[in-house]
């Protein structure tokens, strides 16, 4: 090849450089303009500007797929998508379009091969993974179906309103429990949203419970926040004894002992468990109800305080005591004198048709001293659910704020 030497700065050189710049800028401008116009609204214009721009072609094909009909329009779209692949063999949208059109022509196996390749090339294409989610589950490839759901949920939280209900619907199939639990155990960021939605909807209670127990078994137990909606929903469906059995089974690791006694967390050490069988505290404006460290000799305790302007419930806990005679006891401490009956514990029957107070005991220790209290009560045969509550009565208008520490609670069956 001949090499022509041009002197620097000559007119010939400037003309040659200018020609290269013009040609280069033309192709750059055309391709750049097509890229900028490669949006759903303007993709067809972008294709007219640069028929070889794969980004513009893909977006245009993507929009056409939304409205394409079977027959000639679908064949034309398939042909155009094949043309895109000639320019860019790994163009996901083109593969996906051909795959979906193939599926519409009753060749799902062929479509699965094409869409499977598209899925390996990109985790971002919604239609590819949505089609595979449906296909995998229908063809009994349950674990791969869960993988596709995970991909879709990780893509964008805008997918959640569609994919989460679909995954909840699929959860009725027992085959999905283990692969779904193992996916959730990786703690994807959609996990808590899914579990709380599953618990609050709870369309298949047995399947939901099976998933929750499987999560605990593989070392990824649901948290209190994830379990709360499930127990709230289940309270209307299960008997108190059934609900309590499930509550105990789903207690977090290391807290199983809490389910063995008649009363939970009598020491207020901070059990992180869902209601109704754990403590529920009711702080409010001017009302304190919180776990903390009590005075010397108490350790962990429940601290409560209020002005006494209105009757107040500070804390309560649901119980499932079989019929019998019981003794409830505890300890308390107060810095200042408390009028008798201001603070009191009550045990009431919550069973419909048998509601009523089973026992009460005032809590008014001597100032600066640990005080003990106890009361015996009977649970009748027709009372299968009870509640223990610490309350404060309404007092005359006063500027005094009353405060109390309680701990060492216990319930024992006497006979």
C-alpha positions as CSV (number, residue, x, y, z in Angstrom):
1,X,0.0,0.0,0.0
2,X,1.4,3.4,-1.0
3,X,2.0,5.9,1.8
4,X,1.5,9.5,0.8
5,X,3.5,11.9,3.0
6,X,1.8,15.3,3.5
7,X,3.5,18.2,4.9
8,X,2.2,19.3,8.2
9,X,0.0,22.3,8.1
10,X,-0.7,22.1,4.4
11,X,-4.1,22.6,2.9
12,X,-4.2,19.0,1.8
13,X,-3.8,17.8,5.4
14,X,-6.4,20.2,6.8
15,X,-8.9,19.0,4.1
16,X,-8.1,15.3,4.9
17,X,-8.6,15.8,8.6
18,X,-11.7,17.8,8.1
19,X,-13.2,15.1,5.8
20,X,-12.5,12.4,8.5
21,X,-14.0,14.6,11.2
22,X,-17.2,15.2,9.1
23,X,-17.6,11.6,8.3
24,X,-16.9,10.5,11.9
25,X,-19.2,13.1,13.3
26,X,-22.0,12.1,10.9
27,X,-21.9,8.4,12.0
28,X,-21.5,9.4,15.7
29,X,-24.3,11.9,15.5
30,X,-26.6,9.5,13.7
31,X,-25.9,6.7,16.1
32,X,-26.0,9.0,19.2
33,X,-29.3,10.5,18.0
34,X,-30.8,7.1,17.5
35,X,-29.6,6.0,20.9
36,X,-31.2,9.1,22.5
37,X,-34.4,8.5,20.7
38,X,-34.5,4.8,21.7
39,X,-37.4,5.3,24.1
40,X,-40.8,3.6,23.9
41,X,-42.5,6.8,22.5
42,X,-39.8,7.5,19.9
43,X,-38.2,4.2,19.1
44,X,-39.8,4.0,15.5
45,X,-38.1,7.4,14.7
46,X,-34.8,6.1,16.1
47,X,-35.0,3.1,13.8
48,X,-35.6,5.3,10.8
49,X,-32.6,7.4,11.7
50,X,-30.3,4.4,12.2
51,X,-31.7,1.1,11.1
52,X,-28.7,-0.7,12.5
53,X,-28.8,0.7,16.0
54,X,-29.5,-2.4,18.1
55,X,-30.7,-0.4,21.1
56,X,-33.3,1.5,19.0
57,X,-34.3,-1.8,17.2
58,X,-34.7,-3.6,20.6
59,X,-36.9,-0.9,22.1
60,X,-39.0,-0.6,19.0
61,X,-39.4,-4.4,19.0
62,X,-40.2,-4.3,22.6
63,X,-43.1,-1.9,22.0
64,X,-44.4,-3.8,19.0
65,X,-44.6,-7.0,21.1
66,X,-47.1,-5.3,23.4
67,X,-49.6,-4.9,20.5
68,X,-48.6,-7.6,18.0
69,X,-51.2,-10.1,16.9
70,X,-50.7,-13.6,15.7
71,X,-50.2,-14.2,12.0
72,X,-48.4,-11.8,9.7
73,X,-47.6,-9.1,12.4
74,X,-46.0,-11.7,14.6
75,X,-44.1,-13.2,11.8
76,X,-42.8,-9.7,10.8
77,X,-41.8,-9.0,14.4
78,X,-40.0,-12.4,14.5
79,X,-38.2,-11.6,11.3
80,X,-37.2,-8.2,12.5
81,X,-35.9,-9.7,15.7
82,X,-33.8,-12.2,13.8
83,X,-32.4,-9.2,11.9
84,X,-31.4,-7.6,15.2
85,X,-29.6,-10.8,16.1
86,X,-27.6,-10.7,12.9
87,X,-26.2,-7.3,14.1
88,X,-26.0,-8.3,17.8
89,X,-26.2,-12.1,18.4
90,X,-26.7,-11.6,22.2
91,X,-29.5,-9.0,22.0
92,X,-31.8,-10.2,24.8
93,X,-35.0,-8.4,23.6
94,X,-34.7,-10.0,20.2
95,X,-34.3,-13.5,21.7
96,X,-37.2,-12.9,24.0
97,X,-39.5,-11.7,21.3
98,X,-38.8,-14.7,19.1
99,X,-39.2,-16.9,22.2
100,X,-42.6,-15.5,23.1
101,X,-43.8,-15.7,19.5
102,X,-42.6,-19.3,19.4
103,X,-44.6,-20.0,22.6
104,X,-47.7,-18.4,21.0
105,X,-47.3,-20.9,18.1
106,X,-47.7,-23.8,20.6
107,X,-44.0,-24.6,20.8
108,X,-43.3,-24.0,24.5
109,X,-40.2,-26.2,24.6
110,X,-38.6,-24.3,21.8
111,X,-39.6,-21.0,23.5
112,X,-38.1,-22.2,26.8
113,X,-34.8,-22.8,25.1
114,X,-34.8,-19.4,23.6
115,X,-36.0,-17.6,26.7
116,X,-33.6,-19.7,28.9
117,X,-30.7,-18.3,26.8
118,X,-32.1,-14.8,27.1
119,X,-32.4,-15.3,30.9
120,X,-28.8,-16.3,31.1
121,X,-27.7,-13.2,29.2
122,X,-29.7,-10.8,31.3
123,X,-31.3,-10.7,34.7
124,X,-33.1,-7.5,33.9
125,X,-35.6,-8.4,31.2
126,X,-39.0,-8.7,33.0
127,X,-41.0,-10.5,30.3
128,X,-38.3,-13.2,29.9
129,X,-38.3,-14.1,33.6
130,X,-42.0,-13.7,34.1
131,X,-42.7,-16.2,31.2
132,X,-40.1,-18.6,32.7
133,X,-41.6,-18.3,36.2
134,X,-45.0,-19.4,34.8
135,X,-43.5,-22.1,32.6
136,X,-41.2,-23.6,35.2
137,X,-43.9,-24.0,37.7
138,X,-46.4,-25.5,35.2
139,X,-43.8,-28.0,34.1
140,X,-43.0,-29.1,37.7
141,X,-39.6,-27.3,37.8
142,X,-40.6,-25.8,41.2
143,X,-37.1,-24.7,42.4
144,X,-36.2,-23.0,39.1
145,X,-39.6,-21.2,39.3
146,X,-38.7,-19.8,42.7
147,X,-35.4,-18.7,41.3
148,X,-37.2,-16.8,38.5
149,X,-39.5,-15.2,41.1
150,X,-36.4,-14.1,43.1
151,X,-34.9,-12.6,40.0
152,X,-38.1,-10.6,39.2
153,X,-38.4,-9.4,42.8
154,X,-34.8,-8.3,42.9
155,X,-35.1,-6.5,39.6
156,X,-37.4,-3.7,40.8
157,X,-39.8,-3.2,43.6
158,X,-42.3,-2.1,41.0
159,X,-42.6,-5.8,40.2
160,X,-43.7,-6.6,43.7
161,X,-47.4,-5.9,43.3
162,X,-47.6,-8.5,40.6
163,X,-45.0,-11.1,41.6
164,X,-45.6,-11.2,45.4
165,X,-49.3,-12.1,45.0
166,X,-48.3,-14.7,42.4
167,X,-45.7,-16.2,44.7
168,X,-48.3,-16.3,47.5
169,X,-50.7,-18.1,45.2
170,X,-48.0,-20.7,44.3
171,X,-47.2,-21.3,48.0
172,X,-50.3,-23.5,48.3
173,X,-48.3,-26.2,46.6
174,X,-46.3,-28.1,49.2
175,X,-43.4,-28.7,46.7
176,X,-42.6,-25.0,46.8
177,X,-42.0,-24.8,50.6
178,X,-38.4,-26.0,50.7
179,X,-37.0,-24.1,47.7
180,X,-38.9,-21.0,48.8
181,X,-37.6,-21.3,52.3
182,X,-34.1,-21.7,51.1
183,X,-34.4,-18.6,48.9
184,X,-35.8,-16.6,51.8
185,X,-32.9,-17.8,53.9
186,X,-30.5,-15.9,51.7
187,X,-32.4,-12.8,53.1
188,X,-33.2,-11.0,49.8
189,X,-34.4,-7.5,50.4
190,X,-38.0,-8.5,49.5
191,X,-38.1,-11.2,52.2
192,X,-39.8,-9.2,55.0
193,X,-42.4,-7.6,52.6
194,X,-43.3,-11.1,51.3
195,X,-43.6,-12.7,54.7
196,X,-45.6,-9.9,56.2
197,X,-47.9,-9.9,53.2
198,X,-48.2,-13.7,53.3
199,X,-49.1,-13.6,57.0
200,X,-51.6,-10.8,56.7
201,X,-53.3,-12.4,53.6
202,X,-52.8,-16.0,54.8
203,X,-54.9,-17.6,52.0
204,X,-53.4,-21.1,52.7
205,X,-52.8,-21.3,56.5
206,X,-51.3,-24.7,56.5
207,X,-48.9,-23.9,53.8
208,X,-47.9,-20.6,55.5
209,X,-47.3,-22.4,58.8
210,X,-45.2,-25.0,56.9
211,X,-43.1,-22.4,55.3
212,X,-42.5,-20.6,58.6
213,X,-41.5,-23.8,60.4
214,X,-39.2,-24.7,57.5
215,X,-37.5,-21.4,57.8
216,X,-36.8,-22.0,61.4
217,X,-35.6,-25.5,60.8
218,X,-33.0,-24.4,58.3
219,X,-31.7,-21.7,60.6
220,X,-33.4,-18.6,59.2
221,X,-36.4,-18.2,61.6
222,X,-38.8,-15.4,60.9
223,X,-38.5,-12.3,63.1
224,X,-41.1,-10.9,65.3
225,X,-42.1,-8.3,62.7
226,X,-42.4,-11.0,60.1
227,X,-44.5,-13.2,62.3
228,X,-46.8,-10.6,63.8
229,X,-49.3,-10.4,60.9
230,X,-49.5,-14.2,60.8
231,X,-50.5,-14.5,64.4
232,X,-52.9,-11.6,64.2
233,X,-54.6,-13.2,61.3
234,X,-54.6,-16.7,62.8
235,X,-56.2,-15.6,66.1
236,X,-59.6,-15.6,64.4
237,X,-59.1,-19.0,62.8
238,X,-57.4,-21.2,65.5
239,X,-58.4,-22.2,69.0
240,X,-56.3,-20.6,71.8
241,X,-54.6,-24.0,72.3
242,X,-53.8,-24.4,68.6
243,X,-52.6,-20.8,68.4
244,X,-50.4,-21.2,71.5
245,X,-48.9,-24.5,70.1
246,X,-47.9,-22.7,66.9
247,X,-46.6,-19.7,68.8
248,X,-44.3,-22.0,70.8
249,X,-43.2,-23.8,67.7
250,X,-42.1,-20.6,66.0
251,X,-40.4,-19.0,69.0
252,X,-36.9,-17.7,68.0
253,X,-33.9,-20.0,68.7
254,X,-32.9,-19.8,72.3
255,X,-36.4,-18.7,73.5
256,X,-38.1,-22.1,73.4
257,X,-38.1,-22.3,77.2
258,X,-40.5,-19.4,77.3
259,X,-43.2,-21.7,76.0
260,X,-42.8,-24.3,78.8
261,X,-44.3,-22.3,81.7
262,X,-47.8,-21.0,82.4
263,X,-46.5,-17.4,82.1
264,X,-44.1,-15.9,79.6
265,X,-41.1,-13.7,80.6
266,X,-42.0,-13.2,84.2
267,X,-38.5,-11.5,84.6
268,X,-39.1,-9.0,81.7
269,X,-35.7,-9.9,80.3
270,X,-36.8,-8.9,76.8
271,X,-38.3,-11.8,74.9
272,X,-38.6,-10.9,71.3
273,X,-41.7,-12.7,70.4
274,X,-45.0,-12.0,68.7
275,X,-48.3,-11.3,70.6
276,X,-50.6,-12.5,71.9
277,X,-48.6,-14.7,74.3
278,X,-45.7,-12.3,74.8
279,X,-46.0,-9.1,76.7
280,X,-47.7,-6.2,75.0
281,X,-46.8,-2.8,76.5
282,X,-48.9,0.4,76.1
283,X,-46.8,3.5,76.5
284,X,-48.6,6.8,75.6
285,X,-48.5,10.5,76.3
286,X,-47.7,10.8,80.0
287,X,-47.6,7.0,80.4
288,X,-44.5,4.9,80.7
289,X,-44.4,1.2,80.2
290,X,-41.0,-0.2,79.4
291,X,-38.5,-2.9,80.2
292,X,-35.4,-1.7,82.1
293,X,-33.1,-2.4,85.0
294,X,-34.9,-2.2,88.4
295,X,-33.4,-1.1,91.7
296,X,-30.8,-3.2,93.5
297,X,-32.0,-6.8,93.9
298,X,-34.4,-6.8,90.9
299,X,-32.4,-7.0,87.7
300,X,-34.6,-6.8,84.7
301,X,-38.0,-5.3,85.5
302,X,-41.1,-3.6,84.0
303,X,-41.2,0.1,84.8
304,X,-44.5,1.8,84.7
305,X,-45.5,5.4,85.5
306,X,-48.5,7.7,85.0
307,X,-50.2,10.8,86.5
308,X,-53.4,8.9,87.3
309,X,-55.7,11.2,85.3
310,X,-57.4,8.2,83.7
311,X,-57.6,4.5,84.0
312,X,-54.6,3.0,82.3
313,X,-53.5,-0.4,81.1
314,X,-49.7,-0.6,81.1
315,X,-49.1,-4.2,80.0
316,X,-51.0,-7.4,79.3
317,X,-50.4,-11.0,78.2
318,X,-52.7,-13.7,76.9
319,X,-52.7,-17.0,78.8
320,X,-53.9,-20.5,78.0
321,X,-54.5,-22.1,81.4
322,X,-56.3,-25.4,81.7
323,X,-59.1,-25.6,84.3
324,X,-57.8,-25.7,87.9
325,X,-56.8,-23.7,90.9
326,X,-53.8,-21.3,90.5
327,X,-51.6,-18.9,92.5
328,X,-50.2,-15.7,90.8
329,X,-47.3,-13.9,92.6
330,X,-44.7,-11.2,91.9
331,X,-42.5,-8.5,93.4
332,X,-42.6,-4.7,93.2
333,X,-40.6,-1.6,94.2
334,X,-41.6,2.0,94.5
335,X,-39.6,5.0,95.7
336,X,-42.7,6.8,97.0
337,X,-45.8,5.7,98.9
338,X,-48.6,4.4,96.7
339,X,-52.2,4.4,97.7
340,X,-53.6,0.9,98.0
341,X,-55.3,-0.3,94.8
342,X,-53.8,2.4,92.6
343,X,-51.8,-0.3,90.7
344,X,-53.2,-3.8,90.4
345,X,-52.9,-7.0,88.5
346,X,-56.1,-8.7,87.2
347,X,-56.7,-12.1,85.6
348,X,-59.8,-12.2,83.4
349,X,-61.4,-14.9,81.3
350,X,-61.5,-14.0,77.6
351,X,-63.7,-16.9,76.4
352,X,-67.0,-15.8,74.7
353,X,-69.8,-16.7,77.0
354,X,-67.6,-17.0,80.1
355,X,-65.9,-13.6,80.3
356,X,-65.3,-12.2,83.8
357,X,-62.7,-11.4,86.4
358,X,-61.0,-14.5,87.9
359,X,-58.8,-12.6,90.3
360,X,-57.2,-9.3,91.2
361,X,-54.3,-8.2,93.5
362,X,-53.2,-4.7,94.4
363,X,-49.5,-3.7,94.1
364,X,-48.4,-1.1,96.7
365,X,-45.0,-1.9,98.3
366,X,-43.6,0.1,101.1
367,X,-41.5,3.1,99.9
368,X,-37.9,2.0,99.1
369,X,-38.5,-1.7,99.8
370,X,-39.1,-4.7,97.7
371,X,-42.6,-6.0,98.3
372,X,-44.3,-9.2,97.4
373,X,-47.9,-9.9,96.5
374,X,-50.0,-13.0,95.5
375,X,-53.5,-14.1,94.8
376,X,-55.2,-17.4,94.2
377,X,-57.8,-17.9,91.5
378,X,-59.8,-20.6,89.7
379,X,-60.1,-21.2,86.0
380,X,-63.4,-22.8,85.2
381,X,-63.8,-25.6,82.6
382,X,-65.5,-23.3,80.1
383,X,-62.6,-20.8,80.1
384,X,-59.9,-21.7,77.6
385,X,-58.3,-18.3,77.2
386,X,-57.3,-15.7,79.9
387,X,-55.5,-12.4,80.1
388,X,-53.2,-11.0,82.7
389,X,-53.0,-7.2,82.9
390,X,-51.3,-4.5,85.0
391,X,-53.5,-1.4,85.3
392,X,-53.7,1.9,87.1
393,X,-57.0,3.4,88.3
394,X,-58.2,6.9,87.6
395,X,-57.4,9.2,90.6
396,X,-58.4,12.7,91.6
397,X,-56.6,15.5,89.7
398,X,-53.1,15.6,91.0
399,X,-49.7,16.8,90.0
400,X,-48.0,13.7,91.4
401,X,-46.5,11.1,89.0
402,X,-46.6,7.6,90.3
403,X,-44.0,5.1,89.4
404,X,-43.5,1.4,90.0
405,X,-41.1,-1.5,89.1
406,X,-42.4,-5.1,88.9
407,X,-40.6,-8.4,88.3
408,X,-40.5,-12.0,89.5
409,X,-43.9,-12.9,88.1
410,X,-45.0,-16.5,88.4
411,X,-48.2,-18.6,87.9
412,X,-48.3,-22.0,89.6
413,X,-51.1,-24.6,89.4
414,X,-52.0,-25.7,92.9
415,X,-54.6,-28.3,92.0
